[in-house]
Amino acid sequence: MKVLLTGSTGQVGYELARSLQGVGDVVAVDRNVMDLSNLDQVREVIRSVKPQLIVNPAAYTAVDKAESEPELAYRINAEAPGVMAEEAKKLGAALVHYSTDYVFDGSQPSARGEDDAVAPLNVYGASKLAGEQAIAAAGIPHLIFRTSWVYGMRGKNFLLTMLRLAKERDELRVVADQHGAPTWSRTIADTTAQVLSQAHAGGTAWWDQNSGIYHLSAQGQTTWHEFTQAIIEEAGLSCNVLPITTADYPTPAKRPQYSVMSSERLMARFCHLPDWKTALQLCMR
Ligand SMILES: NC(=O)c1ccc[n+]([C@@H]2O[C@H](COP(=O)([O-])OP(=O)(O)OC[C@H]3O[C@@H](n4cnc5c(N)ncnc54)[C@H](OP(=O)(O)O)[C@@H]3O)[C@@H](O)[C@H]2O)c1
């Protein structure tokens, strides 16, 4: 099977380039080959590669910057996945895509399921939701994995920022009233590969039964403050972490207060997901 993988320089894309090796022949492209803001180029690359499967972790992920660049965020996060879905339909290919907990407003202190009402609070979340809808509307075999608070040992992420700051400072002030589940990029990639192995074995009937949205987050929940404490402890650093509120740390984009998602559907159908702290320890070791 020929697999076209986008965003191979990103946190999840980098891990997918490794974990998809067992799934098929992977053609990994970065923005130099396929710039998602150039929809003609997206079409041309797909038509020339002719994949049986497109896996799209590439996205406009700068949540605060998206507030001042909504057109670009929508082109990359909504229009480009829509074009991928159209092209996949012409080729008879399947599409795997990634979305976010930020499609929810986070007003309810309970874990959100796939069928719960969406109401994004910021441009990034709204653009990702529009991408989900464009893919679903195409009526192709697809999987949309909504994930949250992604970190890993490469790329730009909260874990690496906190490790750097904890080495530079004696004290950090971190938001303690936003709740979520930090998810290791490798967990996302390895879970994707496991699900795709099952899809490969199940053929067309599998896609008919299983196409749709799945929440793919580490189990359990925490806050940015507690996550930082766990990172510092695991790294053996000594830095005081003070809890602050969201109001103490204003950002251009509004963020959900409670963005925990239930991944029960994915776990019931496909495979287990680790607890956030266990995955953090594995990642850092
Ligand atoms: N990061 C999170 O906390 C988080 C949370 C929830 C959901 N997600 C979703 O999970 C998926 C993977 O995210 P991630 O954390 O791996 O993101 P990431 O590390 O920020 O990587 C994003 C990737 O997209 C590429 N990209 C951005 N603009 C592009 C363009 N115009 N054309 C082609 N490629 C472009 C980047 O390329 P460059 O390296 O060239 O910039 C990079 O490879 C995304 O769908 C994201 O929305 C992420």
The ligand as an SDF file (V2000), in Angstrom:
LIG
                    3D

 48 52  0  0  0  0  0  0  0  0999 V2000
    0.3430   20.3480   19.2390 N   0  0  0  0  0  0  0  0  0  0  0  0
   -0.7260   20.1510   20.0070 C   0  0  0  0  0  0  0  0  0  0  0  0
   -0.7070   20.4010   21.2270 O   0  0  0  0  0  0  0  0  0  0  0  0
   -1.9840   19.5800   19.4060 C   0  0  0  0  0  0  0  0  0  0  0  0
   -3.1250   19.4510   20.2280 C   0  0  0  0  0  0  0  0  0  0  0  0
   -4.2850   18.9100   19.6760 C   0  0  0  0  0  0  0  0  0  0  0  0
   -4.3060   18.5170   18.3580 C   0  0  0  0  0  0  0  0  0  0  0  0
   -3.1910   18.6740   17.5790 N   0  0  0  0  0  0  0  0  0  0  0  0
   -3.2870   18.2690   16.1720 C   0  0  0  0  0  0  0  0  0  0  0  0
   -2.4050   17.1580   15.9890 O   0  0  0  0  0  0  0  0  0  0  0  0
   -1.8380   17.2020   14.6710 C   0  0  0  0  0  0  0  0  0  0  0  0
   -0.3360   17.1160   14.7590 C   0  0  0  0  0  0  0  0  0  0  0  0
    0.1430   18.2410   15.4890 O   0  0  0  0  0  0  0  0  0  0  0  0
    1.6680   18.4090   15.8930 P   0  0  0  0  0  0  0  0  0  0  0  0
    1.7220   18.6610   17.3390 O   0  0  0  0  0  0  0  0  0  0  0  0
    2.4990   17.3200   15.2980 O   0  0  0  0  0  0  0  0  0  0  0  0
    1.9870   19.7780   15.1400 O   0  0  0  0  0  0  0  0  0  0  0  0
    3.3930   20.4780   14.8820 P   0  0  0  0  0  0  0  0  0  0  0  0
    4.4750   19.8120   15.6520 O   0  0  0  0  0  0  0  0  0  0  0  0
    3.1610   21.9360   15.0490 O   0  0  0  0  0  0  0  0  0  0  0  0
    3.6440   20.1520   13.3490 O   0  0  0  0  0  0  0  0  0  0  0  0
    2.8550   20.7140   12.3520 C   0  0  0  0  0  0  0  0  0  0  0  0
    3.3600   20.2220   11.0230 C   0  0  0  0  0  0  0  0  0  0  0  0
    2.5690   20.8520   10.0210 O   0  0  0  0  0  0  0  0  0  0  0  0
    3.4550   21.4080    9.0710 C   0  0  0  0  0  0  0  0  0  0  0  0
    2.8750   22.5640    8.3920 N   0  0  0  0  0  0  0  0  0  0  0  0
    2.4520   23.7300    8.9330 C   0  0  0  0  0  0  0  0  0  0  0  0
    2.0490   24.5700    7.9560 N   0  0  0  0  0  0  0  0  0  0  0  0
    2.2240   23.8960    6.7830 C   0  0  0  0  0  0  0  0  0  0  0  0
    1.9960   24.2040    5.4250 C   0  0  0  0  0  0  0  0  0  0  0  0
    1.5270   25.4080    5.0380 N   0  0  0  0  0  0  0  0  0  0  0  0
    2.2660   23.2760    4.4930 N   0  0  0  0  0  0  0  0  0  0  0  0
    2.7700   22.0660    4.8330 C   0  0  0  0  0  0  0  0  0  0  0  0
    3.0250   21.7110    6.1070 N   0  0  0  0  0  0  0  0  0  0  0  0
    2.7430   22.6170    7.0610 C   0  0  0  0  0  0  0  0  0  0  0  0
    4.6820   21.8010    9.8540 C   0  0  0  0  0  0  0  0  0  0  0  0
    5.7550   22.0230    8.9920 O   0  0  0  0  0  0  0  0  0  0  0  0
    7.0100   22.9790    9.3910 P   0  0  0  0  0  0  0  0  0  0  0  0
    7.8730   22.1290   10.2920 O   0  0  0  0  0  0  0  0  0  0  0  0
    7.6320   23.2940    8.0900 O   0  0  0  0  0  0  0  0  0  0  0  0
    6.4350   24.1710   10.0830 O   0  0  0  0  0  0  0  0  0  0  0  0
    4.8240   20.5660   10.7300 C   0  0  0  0  0  0  0  0  0  0  0  0
    5.4180   19.5110   10.0140 O   0  0  0  0  0  0  0  0  0  0  0  0
   -2.3960   18.4810   14.0240 C   0  0  0  0  0  0  0  0  0  0  0  0
   -3.5230   18.1640   13.2730 O   0  0  0  0  0  0  0  0  0  0  0  0
   -2.8060   19.3290   15.2020 C   0  0  0  0  0  0  0  0  0  0  0  0
   -3.8430   20.2410   14.8620 O   0  0  0  0  0  0  0  0  0  0  0  0
   -2.0480   19.1680   18.0750 C   0  0  0  0  0  0  0  0  0  0  0  0
  1  2  1  0
  2  3  2  0
  2  4  1  0
  4  5  1  0
  4 48  2  0
  5  6  2  0
  6  7  1  0
  7  8  2  0
  8  9  1  0
  8 48  1  0
  9 10  1  0
  9 46  1  0
 10 11  1  0
 11 12  1  0
 11 44  1  0
 12 13  1  0
 13 14  1  0
 14 15  2  0
 14 16  1  0
 14 17  1  0
 17 18  1  0
 18 19  2  0
 18 20  1  0
 18 21  1  0
 21 22  1  0
 22 23  1  0
 23 24  1  0
 23 42  1  0
 24 25  1  0
 25 26  1  0
 25 36  1  0
 26 27  1  0
 26 35  1  0
 27 28  2  0
 28 29  1  0
 29 30  1  0
 29 35  2  0
 30 31  1  0
 30 32  2  0
 32 33  1  0
 33 34  2  0
 34 35  1  0
 36 37  1  0
 36 42  1  0
 37 38  1  0
 38 39  2  0
 38 40  1  0
 38 41  1  0
 42 43  1  0
 44 45  1  0
 44 46  1  0
 46 47  1  0
M  CHG  2   8   1  16  -1
M  END
$$$$
